[in-house]
Amino acid sequence: MIRVRILVPVHNTVNKKMANVSEYIKESYIELTQKVTWPTWRELQNSSILVLVAALIIALIILAMDQSIHFLLDQFYKSLT
């Protein structure tokens, strides 16, 4: 049996890949500039404040849990001695 291998020039596949990359970049730019609805400055500020408040609440909850566990472990270790 004779095998025949068809060789594809490398430059054609590289050109196709680069064309795909450039097409992707063009479509991304169009989507970001024409199709995406960006928040207003006021909406952005409100969202940022909401995230800050949520982060502070979560941090305080974690602090309370850490302090209570620290207190309980201190009491436990003191009772061993």
Secondary structure, DSSP 8 states (H G I E B T S, - for coil): ---------HHHHHHHHHHHHHHHHHHHHHIIIII-----HHHHHHHHHHHHHHHHHHHHHHHHHHHHHHHHHHHHHHHH-
